[in-house]
Amino acid sequence: MPGKILIVTGSTGIGAATALRAAAEGARLLIATGDPASGWELARDTGAEVWVGDLTRADSAGSVLAQCLSKFGRVGALFNVAGLSGRRFGDGPADRSPG
């Protein structure tokens, strides 16, 4: 992955693991996250650039892309793993699902 420019959405869990692995293999990263604390911590560990904002907003994709192009001049890959838990809406673990 040396020289690959990678955007990773999400800075915890799978996103963090992906960023750490990609950085270890020589990729240059932009971490897009809604969680500033984990985003900046991951950037410290990987040398990544960080975009912090609300990834559910329609205009966020353009903003993330603009930052990546401004910093690196191109995008080689996107790993879109950012997600939300629906637990606040009443769902939960599969083994405890109603019905």
Buried (B, 14 or more C-beta within 10 A) or exposed (E): BEEBBBBBBBBBEEBBEBBBEBBEEEBBBBBBBBBEEBBBBBBEEBEBBBBBBEBEEEEBBEBBBEBBEEEBEEBBEBBEBBEEEEEEEEEEEEEEEEE
